[in-house]
Amino acid sequence: MPGHDLDPSALIPKVLSRYSPVVVDHAEGIYVWDIHGERWTDFTSGIAVTNTGHCHPRVVAAIREQAGKIIHAQANILAHEPMMRLAQLITETMPPSLNQVFFSNSGAEAIEGAIKLAKIATRRPAIISFRGAFHGRTHLAMALTSSRAKVRAHYEPLVPSIYRAPYPNPFRNPYNLPPDKAEDAYFADLEALFETEVLPDDVAAIIIEPMLGEGGYVVAPKGFMQRLRRLCDEHGILLIADEIQTGVGRSGTMWAFEQFGIVPDIVTVAKGIASGLPLSAVVASRDLMDRWAPGAHGGTYGGNAVACAAGVATFEVMRDEDLPGNAARIGQFLMSQLREMQSEFPVIGDVRGMGLMIGVEFVKPNGAPNGAAAQEVIRRAQERRTLLISAGTSDQVIRVIPPLVINQQQAEEFLDVFADAVKGVS
């Protein structure tokens, strides 16, 4: 059978550390089949990408149709319907002020674009990000990232004028305060940057993930996000919401920022935007976008016709099948069941999340992060042909991120596997 004589360890660079032993043949819905015909349940979604499920028929049909028309329609040369239609569909899901879209290829490119837009629009040099954040691996995105040292290690010097505040983590706060009091302390630390490190009128933007991704699946408190919006307004700072992992229905609404009652100035989108084809976007107001002079930013493949056609089908499926609603319903069920597990197994320290972006944090008896337990649960789940991945600085958090097409029965089957795996490490 083709592919059986290919050795991943010989052909794939070691920098692409692999989370599973699977060499995949094909996939559908929440399942992938390996080259030996074994079916695996995918609770990784390609790291929160295949929100419409693997190979959704409408997405596949759109890709096939567009590939027969034109594949590469460079955006500076040829306008095309898929790109314009996708921009329309994206902005229809957002507040009226977020009404223009610039397309790129990856999440890191969207971050680069958003920061460049903020700097040119404000004519200010500095950016504030949050400790524990992950914004990408290109040089600027890497400088904004602090989820793990290895992402940044040995690449100094990085882009300057980036300042960090502590991300508000209700479960682990350094102040030894209850969550409501800790929120005040976190915000005071953010404001202290203006007194100790950078003046607010030098800050172009504050960038934040509404829920930390690689940093450990931590949900920011709603009050903190609202205060952050007011702080930005007070000082003329642009607020960038990094929705690369939380967006496109993953959080139980189309965009996680909706659940905080705020409107960002700029939103970065990727991962679930085109069900697996390389595509990302920067979304902002036309007023902001007009600050970019022609040629000030661009890219050869941004807004690729086939990727945009997949994006159109993706957004239509999200709408027509109410996948954000399904994420909210199934996510609530999974969260409640996982919290019952937490009460039974002390090795689970916390269960948190939004929609079908759920983090299960494993702890040692003293409450310290327990990466070894999380990795053992992942290994035991793989013995039952269920794929999971971790997050967090110590890999202590297991991400529960199935495709948003998951149904109740599939969720219950997963819980059986997960409970057995946790029982094995308890």
Buried (B, 14 or more C-beta within 10 A) or exposed (E): EEEEEEEEEEEEEEEEEEEBEBEBBEBEBBBBBBBEEEEBBBBBBBBBBBBBBBBBEBBBEBBEEBEEEBEEBBBEEEEBBBBBBBBEBBBEBBBEBBBBBBBBBBBBBBBBBBBBBBBBBBEBEBBBBBBBBBBBBBEBBBBBBBBBEEBBEEEEEEBEBBBBBBBBBBBBBEEEEEEEEBBBBBBEBBEEBBEEEBEBEBBBBBBBBBBBBBBBBBBBBBBBBEBBBEBBEEBEBBBBBBBBBBBBBBBBBBBBBBBBEBBBBBBBBBBBBBBBBBBBBBBBBEEBBEBBEEEEBBBEBBBBBBBBBBBBBBBBBBBEBBBBBBBBBBBBBBBEBBBEBBEEBEBBBBBBBBBBBBBBBBBBEEEEBBBBBBBBBBBBBBEBBBBBBBBBBBBBBBBBBBBBBBEEEBBEBBBEBBBBBBBEBE
